[in-house]
Amino acid sequence: MCWTMLFSVTVPERGNECQIHSQTFNQAIRATMHSVLKRFPLPISLNLLLILMLWAGNALAAQLLDRIVGVVNDNVITERQLIAETRLVAQQIGAANDPNFDMDALARQVLDRMITTEVQVQRAASLGIRVDDTTLERTITNIAQQNGLTLPQLQQVLEAQGIAFREYRNQIRNEITIQQLHQREIFERIHVSDREIDEYLARFANNDQQQEYWLKHILIAVPENARPEEVAAARDKAQAVLAALQNQDFDTVSVEFSDAPNALDGGDLGWRDLSRIPTLFVDTVQKMNAGEISEPIRSPNGFHILKVEQIRNKAALEVVESRVRHVLIQPSNTLSNEDARRQAEQLREAVLRGEDFAEIARNHSADRGSAERGGDLGWVKPGVMVPEFEQMIMQTRIGEISPVFRSQFGWHFLRVEDRRQARISPDELRAQARQAIMERKAEEELISWIRRQRAEAYIETRL
């Protein structure tokens, strides 16, 4: 029941939520209370109660204004949360200042993603998956560094764009939580047999050159155990989407129509060789040219539309190794995180002034194994180092000193001494094959798994 009915105030309604401007609400309460108090001598306790309710007017009105737009089991998604998340996504996809962008369509997709996120976060909570503050802070710090910012600068940039830092933290925490959930619920349950690896190597790794495809993807979902009319409706929608793609860019259509988890990323699947393309799509993709869009492809999940953005060749049996030297400064009980960063910056400046890198590593690096060799890590293959370290290796040219950067181990800077092409060993090749098969199976399972999680939850939308 709308509480304002107690005061005989006429309130416009939308769904089950009362909506009223806070000033109008307060004025209505004041007028009604004045009339009541004038006409009826009330006990002091009731007078006090009404005064307290008057003081609470603003808060109550604000609560009424923040209506519910989604329900997931026992939790709700409010309009304020949806607006904040839509603003964040609009900034991320470059649509915030585009007057022609369909923000209503974006809000619907954002709400759908928020519901999917909430379903998964609740599932993670039921399994005891928690992301501690230390992990969260480290992740956000790494994001800031990857963008050439300090943590305070990242916060300033977000707030300048109208994005509350608290909301941003919540989003990152949810993303980490869901990654851990997928690892437990999907990746850890996938089995890859030796026979599958042998077949993979026979099919994909017997040539020195193979093609990679930059793919984009739109999914028009079909419910499990769908009735024939539901399948027909999804097929018609897929054809309508295909027609829309004749006049609109793929990213925009994806945001508006796709049911895929990466819809808000424009359906971008990135560069993939045939081994990392879902089996259902391989034959279609091999027949397509760059820039082409496929006809709808039926799967148990629905209808898929693919676009091949570009095609390129890559060396399949060779990798680029880098000879790397580094210095690590670790925070400790006696050295704060900020002091460790400052010390790493000072040592890097010393190297830039001409001091010997190897000598500085021997005297200061906390990585004692490499410090004894003057910080030399030897030849480093892709996939061996933690992501932050590997990314900095790839960004640094031969002979250059990298910026100071953070990893889970502390603060580093590095120098790339040299690079070379290296042949992949048979054991490494089989390990890569196993990983590629696992990723492909996981991707094929993810959409079905998300659909099952949503089907088991109570979900209501009120847009």
Secondary structure as UniProt FT lines:
FT   HELIX           3..7
FT   STRAND          13..14
FT   TURN            15..16
FT   STRAND          17..18
FT   HELIX           22..39
FT   HELIX           44..55
FT   HELIX           57..65
FT   STRAND          68..72
FT   TURN            73..74
FT   STRAND          75..78
FT   HELIX           79..92
FT   TURN            93..94
FT   TURN            96..97
FT   TURN            99..100
FT   HELIX           103..126
FT   TURN            127..128
FT   HELIX           133..146
FT   TURN            147..148
FT   HELIX           151..160
FT   TURN            161..162
FT   HELIX           165..185
FT   HELIX           187..189
FT   HELIX           194..204
FT   STRAND          209..221
FT   TURN            224..225
FT   HELIX           228..244
FT   TURN            245..247
FT   HELIX           250..257
FT   TURN            261..262
FT   HELIX           263..265
FT   TURN            266..267
FT   STRAND          268..273
FT   HELIX           274..276
FT   HELIX           279..286
FT   TURN            290..291
FT   STRAND          297..299
FT   TURN            300..301
FT   STRAND          302..315
FT   STRAND          318..329
FT   HELIX           337..352
FT   TURN            353..354
FT   HELIX           357..364
FT   HELIX           368..371
FT   TURN            372..375
FT   STRAND          376..380
FT   TURN            382..383
FT   HELIX           387..395
FT   STRAND          405..407
FT   TURN            408..409
FT   STRAND          410..423
FT   HELIX           426..456
FT   STRAND          459..461
//
